[in-house]
C-alpha cells in the first residue's frame, strides 16, 4: 500500500515533491561536463608555455570565454546538486542540514559570481 496520492504517482513526485527533476538535472550537468572538461584540458595544453599576454589574449577570444563560462556554470551547478544530495541524505539534525545547504548555496553562487566576473573581465579588457 502506497501513501502517495494518484496525482503524485502520475507526476512522479517523491517525498520532496520535486520528482525526477533533480536526478535529470544532475545527469544533464554531468553529461555537459564531459566535453567542457575536455575543452578545459585542450585550452590548458594549448596555453602551456605561452607568455602571460598571449595567454590572456587567448582567453579573451569569444569561443574560449563562452566555453569557460559554461564550464563554471555546469561545474558549480553539478557540485551544488551533488553536495546538497549528500547533506540531505546523511545529515540528520534539521538545523545542521539547513545550515550546510545554505552554505553550499552561498559558496556555489559566490564562486560562480567571482569566476564569471573574472572571465568576463578578461573577455572585455582583452
N, CA, C and O atoms as a Tinker XYZ file with bonds, in Angstrom:
   504  protein
     1  N      0.843000   -1.180000    0.000000    73     2
     2  CA     0.000000    0.000000    0.000000    64     1     3
     3  C      0.883000    1.236000    0.000000    63     2     4     5
     4  O      1.825000    1.330000    0.787000    81     3
     5  N      0.587000    2.172000   -0.868000    73     3     6
     6  CA     1.383000    3.383000   -1.004000    64     5     7
     7  C      0.687000    4.550000   -0.317000    63     6     8     9
     8  O     -0.540000    4.651000   -0.321000    81     7
     9  N      1.480000    5.413000    0.263000    73     7    10
    10  CA     0.943000    6.611000    0.892000    64     9    11
    11  C      0.868000    7.772000   -0.089000    63    10    12    13
    12  O      0.438000    8.865000    0.281000    81    11
    13  N      1.278000    7.554000   -1.328000    73    11    14
    14  CA     1.279000    8.607000   -2.338000    64    13    15
    15  C     -0.099000    8.735000   -2.963000    63    14    16    17
    16  O     -0.819000    7.749000   -3.124000    81    15
    17  N     -0.452000    9.949000   -3.309000    73    15    18
    18  CA    -1.729000   10.183000   -3.979000    64    17    19
    19  C     -1.612000    9.784000   -5.442000    63    18    20    21
    20  O     -0.507000    9.722000   -5.980000    81    19
    21  N     -2.730000    9.516000   -6.087000    73    19    22
    22  CA    -2.671000    9.180000   -7.511000    64    21    23
    23  C     -2.024000   10.297000   -8.337000    63    22    24    25
    24  O     -1.296000   10.015000   -9.288000    81    23
    25  N     -2.280000   11.551000   -7.985000    73    23    26
    26  CA    -1.685000   12.660000   -8.731000    64    25    27
    27  C     -0.172000   12.681000   -8.576000    63    26    28    29
    28  O      0.543000   12.942000   -9.543000    81    27
    29  N      0.328000   12.410000   -7.370000    73    27    30
    30  CA     1.784000   12.413000   -7.184000    64    29    31
    31  C      2.427000   11.242000   -7.912000    63    30    32    33
    32  O      3.568000   11.355000   -8.361000    81    31
    33  N      1.721000   10.114000   -8.042000    73    31    34
    34  CA     2.261000    8.986000   -8.808000    64    33    35
    35  C      2.346000    9.339000  -10.284000    63    34    36    37
    36  O      3.312000    8.972000  -10.952000    81    35
    37  N      1.354000   10.042000  -10.798000    73    35    38
    38  CA     1.361000   10.450000  -12.203000    64    37    39
    39  C      2.483000   11.442000  -12.459000    63    38    40    41
    40  O      3.191000   11.336000  -13.461000    81    39
    41  N      2.649000   12.406000  -11.559000    73    39    42
    42  CA     3.698000   13.420000  -11.720000    64    41    43
    43  C      5.086000   12.873000  -11.436000    63    42    44    45
    44  O      6.080000   13.459000  -11.865000    81    43
    45  N      5.169000   11.763000  -10.724000    73    43    46
    46  CA     6.469000   11.218000  -10.353000    64    45    47
    47  C      7.048000   11.910000   -9.146000    63    46    48    49
    48  O      8.257000   11.843000   -8.920000    81    47
    49  N      6.213000   12.580000   -8.357000    73    47    50
    50  CA     6.704000   13.312000   -7.192000    64    49    51
    51  C      7.116000   12.352000   -6.084000    63    50    52    53
    52  O      6.402000   11.399000   -5.772000    81    51
    53  N      8.267000   12.617000   -5.503000    73    51    54
    54  CA     8.721000   11.878000   -4.335000    64    53    55
    55  C      8.355000   12.645000   -3.084000    63    54    56    57
    56  O      7.515000   13.544000   -3.133000    81    55
    57  N      8.973000   12.306000   -1.959000    73    55    58
    58  CA     8.661000   12.980000   -0.701000    64    57    59
    59  C      8.969000   14.476000   -0.740000    63    58    60    61
    60  O      8.318000   15.257000   -0.047000    81    59
    61  N      9.943000   14.877000   -1.533000    73    59    62
    62  CA    10.309000   16.289000   -1.583000    64    61    63
    63  C      9.480000   17.058000   -2.602000    63    62    64    65
    64  O      9.652000   18.268000   -2.745000    81    63
    65  N      8.585000   16.376000   -3.312000    73    63    66
    66  CA     7.711000   16.981000   -4.320000    64    65    67
    67  C      8.478000   17.548000   -5.510000    63    66    68    69
    68  O      7.985000   18.442000   -6.197000    81    67
    69  N      9.672000   17.038000   -5.755000    73    67    70
    70  CA    10.456000   17.515000   -6.886000    64    69    71
    71  C     10.497000   16.493000   -8.009000    63    70    72    73
    72  O     10.949000   16.811000   -9.109000    81    71
    73  N     10.040000   15.284000   -7.761000    73    71    74
    74  CA    10.031000   14.284000   -8.806000    64    73    75
    75  C     11.418000   13.954000   -9.313000    63    74    76    77
    76  O     12.377000   13.894000   -8.543000    81    75
    77  N     11.516000   13.743000  -10.597000    73    75    78
    78  CA    12.771000   13.327000  -11.203000    64    77    79
    79  C     13.609000   14.505000  -11.683000    63    78    80    81
    80  O     14.693000   14.300000  -12.228000    81    79
    81  N     13.135000   15.729000  -11.493000    73    79    82
    82  CA    13.846000   16.908000  -11.999000    64    81    83
    83  C     15.278000   16.975000  -11.483000    63    82    84    85
    84  O     16.206000   17.225000  -12.251000    81    83
    85  N     15.458000   16.755000  -10.193000    73    83    86
    86  CA    16.793000   16.826000   -9.589000    64    85    87
    87  C     17.708000   15.791000  -10.225000    63    86    88    89
    88  O     18.848000   16.102000  -10.570000    81    87
    89  N     17.228000   14.576000  -10.384000    73    87    90
    90  CA    18.021000   13.499000  -10.975000    64    89    91
    91  C     18.392000   13.828000  -12.421000    63    90    92    93
    92  O     19.535000   13.630000  -12.834000    81    91
    93  N     17.429000   14.326000  -13.179000    73    91    94
    94  CA    17.663000   14.648000  -14.587000    64    93    95
    95  C     18.675000   15.781000  -14.720000    63    94    96    97
    96  O     19.580000   15.708000  -15.551000    81    95
    97  N     18.530000   16.827000  -13.909000    73    95    98
    98  CA    19.449000   17.965000  -13.991000    64    97    99
    99  C     20.859000   17.533000  -13.600000    63    98   100   101
   100  O     21.830000   17.969000  -14.218000    81    99
   101  N     20.983000   16.687000  -12.587000    73    99   102
   102  CA    22.306000   16.236000  -12.184000    64   101   103
   103  C     22.961000   15.413000  -13.292000    63   102   104   105
   104  O     24.158000   15.554000  -13.543000    81   103
   105  N     22.191000   14.563000  -13.949000    73   103   106
   106  CA    22.747000   13.773000  -15.058000    64   105   107
   107  C     23.072000   14.656000  -16.251000    63   106   108   109
   108  O     24.081000   14.445000  -16.923000    81   107
   109  N     22.225000   15.643000  -16.521000    73   107   110
   110  CA    22.472000   16.549000  -17.652000    64   109   111
   111  C     23.739000   17.368000  -17.436000    63   110   112   113
   112  O     24.521000   17.557000  -18.368000    81   111
   113  N     23.949000   17.855000  -16.212000    73   111   114
   114  CA    25.173000   18.612000  -15.952000    64   113   115
   115  C     26.395000   17.705000  -16.022000    63   114   116   117
   116  O     27.460000   18.140000  -16.459000    81   115
   117  N     26.257000   16.451000  -15.596000    73   115   118
   118  CA    27.382000   15.514000  -15.692000    64   117   119
   119  C     27.734000   15.262000  -17.155000    63   118   120   121
   120  O     28.912000   15.221000  -17.511000    81   119
   121  N     26.733000   15.095000  -17.995000    73   119   122
   122  CA    26.982000   14.872000  -19.425000    64   121   123
   123  C     27.591000   16.118000  -20.047000    63   122   124   125
   124  O     28.497000   16.015000  -20.873000    81   123
   125  N     27.108000   17.293000  -19.664000    73   123   126
   126  CA    27.645000   18.545000  -20.210000    64   125   127
   127  C     29.092000   18.758000  -19.776000    63   126   128   129
   128  O     29.878000   19.353000  -20.513000    81   127
   129  N     29.444000   18.284000  -18.605000    73   127   130
   130  CA    30.807000   18.480000  -18.099000    64   129   131
   131  C     31.849000   17.672000  -18.863000    63   130   132   133
   132  O     33.020000   18.048000  -18.882000    81   131
   133  N     31.450000   16.578000  -19.490000    73   131   134
   134  CA    32.428000   15.755000  -20.214000    64   133   135
   135  C     33.099000   16.559000  -21.329000    63   134   136   137
   136  O     34.326000   16.664000  -21.323000    81   135
   137  N     32.357000   17.136000  -22.292000    73   135   138
   138  CA    33.047000   17.915000  -23.325000    64   137   139
   139  C     33.660000   19.207000  -22.782000    63   138   140   141
   140  O     34.674000   19.676000  -23.298000    81   139
   141  N     33.048000   19.782000  -21.743000    73   139   142
   142  CA    33.590000   21.023000  -21.193000    64   141   143
   143  C     34.937000   20.800000  -20.504000    63   142   144   145
   144  O     35.828000   21.643000  -20.605000    81   143
   145  N     35.091000   19.691000  -19.815000    73   143   146
   146  CA    36.378000   19.386000  -19.178000    64   145   147
   147  C     37.416000   19.063000  -20.242000    63   146   148   149
   148  O     38.578000   19.447000  -20.111000    81   147
   149  N     37.009000   18.364000  -21.291000    73   147   150
   150  CA    37.936000   18.116000  -22.402000    64   149   151
   151  C     38.361000   19.436000  -23.045000    63   150   152   153
   152  O     39.524000   19.609000  -23.410000    81   151
   153  N     37.418000   20.359000  -23.181000    73   151   154
   154  CA    37.721000   21.698000  -23.687000    64   153   155
   155  C     38.726000   22.395000  -22.775000    63   154   156   157
   156  O     39.680000   23.009000  -23.254000    81   155
   157  N     38.515000   22.301000  -21.466000    73   155   158
   158  CA    39.431000   22.912000  -20.497000    64   157   159
   159  C     40.834000   22.328000  -20.636000    63   158   160   161
   160  O     41.821000   23.065000  -20.651000    81   159
   161  N     40.918000   21.020000  -20.736000    73   159   162
   162  CA    42.227000   20.384000  -20.878000    64   161   163
   163  C     42.911000   20.812000  -22.175000    63   162   164   165
   164  O     44.115000   21.068000  -22.185000    81   163
   165  N     42.154000   20.892000  -23.265000    73   163   166
   166  CA    42.725000   21.338000  -24.539000    64   165   167
   167  C     43.210000   22.783000  -24.437000    63   166   168   169
   168  O     44.262000   23.127000  -24.976000    81   167
   169  N     42.448000   23.620000  -23.750000    73   167   170
   170  CA    42.844000   25.019000  -23.583000    64   169   171
   171  C     44.110000   25.128000  -22.737000    63   170   172   173
   172  O     44.994000   25.928000  -23.041000    81   171
   173  N     44.197000   24.335000  -21.689000    73   171   174
   174  CA    45.387000   24.364000  -20.832000    64   173   175
   175  C     46.617000   23.900000  -21.607000    63   174   176   177
   176  O     47.687000   24.502000  -21.510000    81   175
   177  N     46.454000   22.830000  -22.372000    73   175   178
   178  CA    47.582000   22.327000  -23.156000    64   177   179
   179  C     48.014000   23.354000  -24.199000    63   178   180   181
   180  O     49.209000   23.558000  -24.412000    81   179
   181  N     47.050000   23.999000  -24.847000    73   179   182
   182  CA    47.409000   24.976000  -25.881000    64   181   183
   183  C     48.034000   26.240000  -25.292000    63   182   184   185
   184  O     48.785000   26.932000  -25.980000    81   183
   185  N     47.735000   26.549000  -24.032000    73   183   186
   186  CA    48.323000   27.733000  -23.402000    64   185   187
   187  C     49.649000   27.438000  -22.702000    63   186   188   189
   188  O     50.319000   28.356000  -22.229000    81   187
   189  N     50.023000   26.181000  -22.637000    73   187   190
   190  CA    51.264000   25.812000  -21.938000    64   189   191
   191  C     52.460000   26.499000  -22.584000    63   190   192   193
   192  O     52.680000   26.388000  -23.790000    81   191
   193  N     53.211000   27.194000  -21.779000    73   191   194
   194  CA    54.407000   27.860000  -22.250000    64   193   195
   195  C     54.172000   29.228000  -22.867000    63   194   196   197
   196  O     55.130000   29.899000  -23.253000    81   195
   197  N     52.936000   29.652000  -22.969000    73   195   198
   198  CA    52.654000   30.987000  -23.524000    64   197   199
   199  C     53.026000   32.055000  -22.516000    63   198   200   201
   200  O     52.878000   31.850000  -21.311000    81   199
   201  N     53.503000   33.181000  -22.987000    73   199   202
   202  CA    53.660000   34.314000  -22.067000    64   201   203
   203  C     52.278000   34.792000  -21.586000    63   202   204   205
   204  O     51.256000   34.509000  -22.211000    81   203
   205  N     52.275000   35.507000  -20.485000    73   203   206
   206  CA    51.029000   35.960000  -19.866000    64   205   207
   207  C     50.149000   36.715000  -20.849000    63   206   208   209
   208  O     48.949000   36.450000  -20.923000    81   207
   209  N     50.707000   37.639000  -21.597000    73   207   210
   210  CA    49.918000   38.467000  -22.510000    64   209   211
   211  C     49.246000   37.625000  -23.587000    63   210   212   213
   212  O     48.092000   37.867000  -23.941000    81   211
   213  N     49.969000   36.638000  -24.107000    73   211   214
   214  CA    49.391000   35.774000  -25.137000    64   213   215
   215  C     48.289000   34.878000  -24.554000    63   214   216   217
   216  O     47.263000   34.647000  -25.193000    81   215
   217  N     48.513000   34.386000  -23.352000    73   215   218
   218  CA    47.503000   33.546000  -22.708000    64   217   219
   219  C     46.244000   34.365000  -22.417000    63   218   220   221
   220  O     45.126000   33.874000  -22.574000    81   219
   221  N     46.432000   35.597000  -21.999000    73   219   222
   222  CA    45.277000   36.458000  -21.734000    64   221   223
   223  C     44.525000   36.762000  -23.028000    63   222   224   225
   224  O     43.294000   36.768000  -23.035000    81   223
   225  N     45.240000   37.013000  -24.115000    73   223   226
   226  CA    44.597000   37.250000  -25.412000    64   225   227
   227  C     43.868000   35.997000  -25.885000    63   226   228   229
   228  O     42.788000   36.087000  -26.468000    81   227
   229  N     44.453000   34.836000  -25.636000    73   227   230
   230  CA    43.800000   33.571000  -25.986000    64   229   231
   231  C     42.487000   33.415000  -25.214000    63   230   232   233
   232  O     41.463000   33.027000  -25.777000    81   231
   233  N     42.537000   33.723000  -23.922000    73   231   234
   234  CA    41.332000   33.616000  -23.073000    64   233   235
   235  C     40.262000   34.635000  -23.464000    63   234   236   237
   236  O     39.080000   34.416000  -23.202000    81   235
   237  N     40.662000   35.743000  -24.085000    73   235   238
   238  CA    39.707000   36.797000  -24.443000    64   237   239
   239  C     38.926000   36.470000  -25.711000    63   238   240   241
   240  O     37.994000   37.196000  -26.057000    81   239
   241  N     39.282000   35.404000  -26.406000    73   239   242
   242  CA    38.528000   35.017000  -27.592000    64   241   243
   243  C     37.110000   34.602000  -27.178000    63   242   244   245
   244  O     36.937000   33.929000  -26.162000    81   243
   245  N     36.092000   35.001000  -27.961000    73   243   246
   246  CA    34.704000   34.713000  -27.570000    64   245   247
   247  C     34.412000   33.228000  -27.337000    63   246   248   249
   248  O     33.759000   32.884000  -26.352000    81   247
   249  N     34.871000   32.356000  -28.207000    73   247   250
   250  CA    34.578000   30.924000  -28.054000    64   249   251
   251  C     35.209000   30.380000  -26.783000    63   250   252   253
   252  O     34.591000   29.588000  -26.073000    81   251
   253  N     36.427000   30.796000  -26.494000    73   251   254
   254  CA    37.128000   30.327000  -25.294000    64   253   255
   255  C     36.424000   30.857000  -24.041000    63   254   256   257
   256  O     36.214000   30.110000  -23.086000    81   255
   257  N     36.062000   32.136000  -24.044000    73   255   258
   258  CA    35.375000   32.717000  -22.887000    64   257   259
   259  C     34.031000   32.047000  -22.644000    63   258   260   261
   260  O     33.687000   31.744000  -21.502000    81   259
   261  N     33.276000   31.815000  -23.699000    73   259   262
   262  CA    31.977000   31.153000  -23.551000    64   261   263
   263  C     32.170000   29.738000  -23.025000    63   262   264   265
   264  O     31.404000   29.285000  -22.174000    81   263
   265  N     33.178000   29.039000  -23.519000    73   263   266
   266  CA    33.449000   27.692000  -23.019000    64   265   267
   267  C     33.754000   27.680000  -21.537000    63   266   268   269
   268  O     33.270000   26.815000  -20.806000    81   267
   269  N     34.553000   28.634000  -21.088000    73   267   270
   270  CA    34.875000   28.696000  -19.664000    64   269   271
   271  C     33.662000   29.100000  -18.830000    63   270   272   273
   272  O     33.487000   28.601000  -17.718000    81   271
   273  N     32.831000   29.987000  -19.345000    73   271   274
   274  CA    31.607000   30.366000  -18.623000    64   273   275
   275  C     30.689000   29.160000  -18.481000    63   274   276   277
   276  O     30.148000   28.920000  -17.402000    81   275
   277  N     30.507000   28.401000  -19.556000    73   275   278
   278  CA    29.669000   27.201000  -19.486000    64   277   279
   279  C     30.254000   26.169000  -18.523000    63   278   280   281
   280  O     29.513000   25.502000  -17.801000    81   279
   281  N     31.568000   26.040000  -18.511000    73   279   282
   282  CA    32.223000   25.115000  -17.592000    64   281   283
   283  C     31.979000   25.515000  -16.141000    63   282   284   285
   284  O     31.681000   24.663000  -15.304000    81   283
   285  N     32.103000   26.793000  -15.844000    73   283   286
   286  CA    31.874000   27.269000  -14.473000    64   285   287
   287  C     30.428000   27.020000  -14.053000    63   286   288   289
   288  O     30.174000   26.516000  -12.959000    81   287
   289  N     29.487000   27.371000  -14.918000    73   287   290
   290  CA    28.072000   27.200000  -14.578000    64   289   291
   291  C     27.734000   25.730000  -14.373000    63   290   292   293
   292  O     27.147000   25.365000  -13.354000    81   291
   293  N     28.099000   24.883000  -15.333000    73   291   294
   294  CA    27.771000   23.458000  -15.232000    64   293   295
   295  C     28.484000   22.807000  -14.047000    63   294   296   297
   296  O     27.884000   22.014000  -13.321000    81   295
   297  N     29.751000   23.136000  -13.849000    73   295   298
   298  CA    30.509000   22.529000  -12.759000    64   297   299
   299  C     29.973000   22.889000  -11.381000    63   298   300   301
   300  O     29.816000   22.026000  -10.518000    81   299
   301  N     29.696000   24.165000  -11.187000    73   299   302
   302  CA    29.191000   24.579000   -9.870000    64   301   303
   303  C     27.758000   24.108000   -9.634000    63   302   304   305
   304  O     27.397000   23.768000   -8.507000    81   303
   305  N     26.948000   24.087000  -10.677000    73   303   306
   306  CA    25.575000   23.595000  -10.538000    64   305   307
   307  C     25.604000   22.107000  -10.187000    63   306   308   309
   308  O     24.870000   21.659000   -9.306000    81   307
   309  N     26.445000   21.353000  -10.870000    73   307   310
   310  CA    26.568000   19.920000  -10.596000    64   309   311
   311  C     27.070000   19.689000   -9.168000    63   310   312   313
   312  O     26.549000   18.831000   -8.457000    81   311
   313  N     28.076000   20.451000   -8.754000    73   311   314
   314  CA    28.608000   20.315000   -7.397000    64   313   315
   315  C     27.553000   20.675000   -6.356000    63   314   316   317
   316  O     27.427000   19.993000   -5.339000    81   315
   317  N     26.796000   21.738000   -6.603000    73   315   318
   318  CA    25.749000   22.159000   -5.669000    64   317   319
   319  C     24.693000   21.072000   -5.518000    63   318   320   321
   320  O     24.269000   20.763000   -4.405000    81   319
   321  N     24.274000   20.496000   -6.630000    73   319   322
   322  CA    23.269000   19.438000   -6.567000    64   321   323
   323  C     23.798000   18.202000   -5.837000    63   322   324   325
   324  O     23.110000   17.628000   -4.993000    81   323
   325  N     25.014000   17.802000   -6.168000    73   323   326
   326  CA    25.585000   16.612000   -5.538000    64   325   327
   327  C     25.828000   16.780000   -4.051000    63   326   328   329
   328  O     25.484000   15.903000   -3.259000    81   327
   329  N     26.418000   17.900000   -3.667000    73   327   330
   330  CA    26.661000   18.143000   -2.242000    64   329   331
   331  C     25.352000   18.298000   -1.468000    63   330   332   333
   332  O     25.233000   17.839000   -0.332000    81   331
   333  N     24.377000   18.947000   -2.096000    73   331   334
   334  CA    23.071000   19.074000   -1.452000    64   333   335
   335  C     22.425000   17.720000   -1.212000    63   334   336   337
   336  O     21.787000   17.501000   -0.183000    81   335
   337  N     22.593000   16.819000   -2.161000    73   335   338
   338  CA    22.049000   15.467000   -2.007000    64   337   339
   339  C     22.741000   14.714000   -0.878000    63   338   340   341
   340  O     22.088000   14.010000   -0.107000    81   339
   341  N     24.057000   14.858000   -0.778000    73   339   342
   342  CA    24.798000   14.208000    0.301000    64   341   343
   343  C     24.332000   14.744000    1.653000    63   342   344   345
   344  O     24.095000   13.970000    2.582000    81   343
   345  N     24.200000   16.057000    1.764000    73   343   346
   346  CA    23.753000   16.656000    3.024000    64   345   347
   347  C     22.338000   16.187000    3.358000    63   346   348   349
   348  O     22.069000   15.809000    4.499000    81   347
   349  N     21.437000   16.204000    2.388000    73   347   350
   350  CA    20.057000   15.797000    2.639000    64   349   351
   351  C     19.976000   14.328000    3.053000    63   350   352   353
   352  O     19.121000   13.959000    3.857000    81   351
   353  N     20.853000   13.495000    2.514000    73   351   354
   354  CA    20.802000   12.068000    2.823000    64   353   355
   355  C     21.452000   11.708000    4.152000    63   354   356   357
   356  O     20.983000   10.799000    4.838000    81   355
   357  N     22.528000   12.408000    4.530000    73   355   358
   358  CA    23.334000   11.935000    5.656000    64   357   359
   359  C     23.338000   12.834000    6.886000    63   358   360   361
   360  O     23.814000   12.411000    7.940000    81   359
   361  N     22.834000   14.040000    6.794000    73   359   362
   362  CA    22.790000   14.918000    7.971000    64   361   363
   363  C     21.395000   14.842000    8.573000    63   362   364   365
   364  O     20.409000   15.216000    7.939000    81   363
   365  N     21.327000   14.355000    9.796000    73   363   366
   366  CA    20.028000   14.103000   10.418000    64   365   367
   367  C     19.433000   15.324000   11.124000    63   366   368   369
   368  O     18.219000   15.529000   11.089000    81   367
   369  N     20.279000   16.136000   11.764000    73   367   370
   370  CA    19.772000   17.289000   12.505000    64   369   371
   371  C     19.290000   18.349000   11.532000    63   370   372   373
   372  O     20.010000   18.732000   10.610000    81   371
   373  N     18.078000   18.816000   11.740000    73   371   374
   374  CA    17.468000   19.790000   10.819000    64   373   375
   375  C     18.262000   21.091000   10.756000    63   374   376   377
   376  O     18.469000   21.632000    9.669000    81   375
   377  N     18.707000   21.599000   11.898000    73   375   378
   378  CA    19.460000   22.848000   11.918000    64   377   379
   379  C     20.780000   22.734000   11.170000    63   378   380   381
   380  O     21.149000   23.630000   10.411000    81   379
   381  N     21.486000   21.638000   11.383000    73   379   382
   382  CA    22.752000   21.423000   10.676000    64   381   383
   383  C     22.526000   21.273000    9.183000    63   382   384   385
   384  O     23.295000   21.790000    8.373000    81   383
   385  N     21.459000   20.557000    8.824000    73   383   386
   386  CA    21.158000   20.342000    7.412000    64   385   387
   387  C     20.847000   21.664000    6.716000    63   386   388   389
   388  O     21.345000   21.920000    5.619000    81   387
   389  N     20.032000   22.499000    7.343000    73   387   390
   390  CA    19.689000   23.795000    6.753000    64   389   391
   391  C     20.926000   24.671000    6.632000    63   390   392   393
   392  O     21.133000   25.318000    5.606000    81   391
   393  N     21.761000   24.697000    7.690000    73   391   394
   394  CA    22.982000   25.499000    7.650000    64   393   395
   395  C     23.900000   25.053000    6.521000    63   394   396   397
   396  O     24.409000   25.886000    5.772000    81   395
   397  N     24.116000   23.754000    6.392000    73   395   398
   398  CA    25.010000   23.246000    5.355000    64   397   399
   399  C     24.454000   23.486000    3.949000    63   398   400   401
   400  O     25.207000   23.809000    3.030000    81   399
   401  N     23.150000   23.331000    3.783000    73   399   402
   402  CA    22.552000   23.597000    2.473000    64   401   403
   403  C     22.684000   25.077000    2.104000    63   402   404   405
   404  O     22.961000   25.409000    0.951000    81   403
   405  N     22.486000   25.959000    3.077000    73   403   406
   406  CA    22.675000   27.392000    2.823000    64   405   407
   407  C     24.137000   27.700000    2.499000    63   406   408   409
   408  O     24.427000   28.489000    1.599000    81   407
   409  N     25.051000   27.077000    3.236000    73   407   410
   410  CA    26.475000   27.283000    2.983000    64   409   411
   411  C     26.857000   26.818000    1.577000    63   410   412   413
   412  O     27.597000   27.505000    0.872000    81   411
   413  N     26.357000   25.661000    1.174000    73   411   414
   414  CA    26.629000   25.145000   -0.174000    64   413   415
   415  C     26.092000   26.117000   -1.225000    63   414   416   417
   416  O     26.778000   26.411000   -2.204000    81   415
   417  N     24.878000   26.614000   -1.031000    73   415   418
   418  CA    24.302000   27.554000   -1.993000    64   417   419
   419  C     25.100000   28.849000   -2.064000    63   418   420   421
   420  O     25.391000   29.339000   -3.155000    81   419
   421  N     25.456000   29.405000   -0.913000    73   419   422
   422  CA    26.229000   30.651000   -0.905000    64   421   423
   423  C     27.601000   30.457000   -1.548000    63   422   424   425
   424  O     28.058000   31.312000   -2.307000    81   423
   425  N     28.254000   29.341000   -1.250000    73   423   426
   426  CA    29.559000   29.078000   -1.863000    64   425   427
   427  C     29.442000   28.899000   -3.372000    63   426   428   429
   428  O     30.261000   29.423000   -4.126000    81   427
   429  N     28.435000   28.167000   -3.809000    73   427   430
   430  CA    28.263000   27.949000   -5.246000    64   429   431
   431  C     27.994000   29.270000   -5.965000    63   430   432   433
   432  O     28.595000   29.546000   -7.003000    81   431
   433  N     27.109000   30.073000   -5.425000    73   431   434
   434  CA    26.797000   31.347000   -6.076000    64   433   435
   435  C     27.952000   32.335000   -5.957000    63   434   436   437
   436  O     28.218000   33.084000   -6.897000    81   435
   437  N     28.640000   32.350000   -4.822000    73   435   438
   438  CA    29.786000   33.242000   -4.659000    64   437   439
   439  C     30.934000   32.878000   -5.581000    63   438   440   441
   440  O     31.502000   33.744000   -6.246000    81   439
   441  N     31.280000   31.584000   -5.622000    73   439   442
   442  CA    32.345000   31.146000   -6.524000    64   441   443
   443  C     31.944000   31.354000   -7.982000    63   442   444   445
   444  O     32.773000   31.722000   -8.815000    81   443
   445  N     30.680000   31.119000   -8.282000    73   443   446
   446  CA    30.201000   31.340000   -9.644000    64   445   447
   447  C     30.287000   32.798000  -10.044000    63   446   448   449
   448  O     30.734000   33.117000  -11.146000    81   447
   449  N     29.866000   33.681000   -9.163000    73   447   450
   450  CA    29.922000   35.114000   -9.472000    64   449   451
   451  C     31.365000   35.580000   -9.647000    63   450   452   453
   452  O     31.667000   36.325000  -10.579000    81   451
   453  N     32.252000   35.146000   -8.758000    73   451   454
   454  CA    33.660000   35.546000   -8.857000    64   453   455
   455  C     34.296000   34.995000  -10.132000    63   454   456   457
   456  O     35.039000   35.706000  -10.808000    81   455
   457  N     34.015000   33.746000  -10.463000    73   455   458
   458  CA    34.587000   33.131000  -11.662000    64   457   459
   459  C     34.062000   33.794000  -12.925000    63   458   460   461
   460  O     34.826000   34.089000  -13.844000    81   459
   461  N     32.757000   34.026000  -12.968000    73   459   462
   462  CA    32.172000   34.663000  -14.145000    64   461   463
   463  C     32.681000   36.092000  -14.310000    63   462   464   465
   464  O     32.929000   36.541000  -15.428000    81   463
   465  N     32.834000   36.796000  -13.209000    73   463   466
   466  CA    33.380000   38.150000  -13.271000    64   465   467
   467  C     34.803000   38.141000  -13.811000    63   466   468   469
   468  O     35.168000   39.000000  -14.613000    81   467
   469  N     35.606000   37.179000  -13.378000    73   467   470
   470  CA    36.992000   37.084000  -13.850000    64   469   471
   471  C     37.039000   36.796000  -15.350000    63   470   472   473
   472  O     37.801000   37.432000  -16.078000    81   471
   473  N     36.232000   35.843000  -15.813000    73   471   474
   474  CA    36.222000   35.513000  -17.239000    64   473   475
   475  C     35.711000   36.691000  -18.052000    63   474   476   477
   476  O     36.276000   37.016000  -19.097000    81   475
   477  N     34.643000   37.336000  -17.582000    73   475   478
   478  CA    34.103000   38.487000  -18.311000    64   477   479
   479  C     35.076000   39.664000  -18.334000    63   478   480   481
   480  O     35.152000   40.397000  -19.320000    81   479
   481  N     35.819000   39.838000  -17.242000    73   479   482
   482  CA    36.803000   40.921000  -17.213000    64   481   483
   483  C     37.899000   40.684000  -18.243000    63   482   484   485
   484  O     38.310000   41.609000  -18.943000    81   483
   485  N     38.370000   39.449000  -18.333000    73   483   486
   486  CA    39.386000   39.126000  -19.343000    64   485   487
   487  C     38.805000   39.302000  -20.741000    63   486   488   489
   488  O     39.479000   39.818000  -21.633000    81   487
   489  N     37.561000   38.877000  -20.938000    73   487   490
   490  CA    36.932000   38.979000  -22.248000    64   489   491
   491  C     36.770000   40.442000  -22.674000    63   490   492   493
   492  O     37.048000   40.791000  -23.822000    81   491
   493  N     36.324000   41.285000  -21.759000    73   491   494
   494  CA    36.057000   42.690000  -22.089000    64   493   495
   495  C     37.345000   43.472000  -22.254000    63   494   496   497
   496  O     37.475000   44.267000  -23.185000    81   495
   497  N     38.301000   43.254000  -21.359000    73   495   498
   498  CA    39.528000   44.066000  -21.419000    64   497   499
   499  C     40.572000   43.486000  -22.374000    63   498   500   501
   500  O     41.528000   44.168000  -22.742000    81   499
   501  N     40.387000   42.230000  -22.771000    73   499   502
   502  CA    41.324000   41.631000  -23.726000    64   501   503
   503  C     42.567000   41.310000  -23.039000    63   502   504
   504  O     43.498000   40.795000  -23.656000    81   503
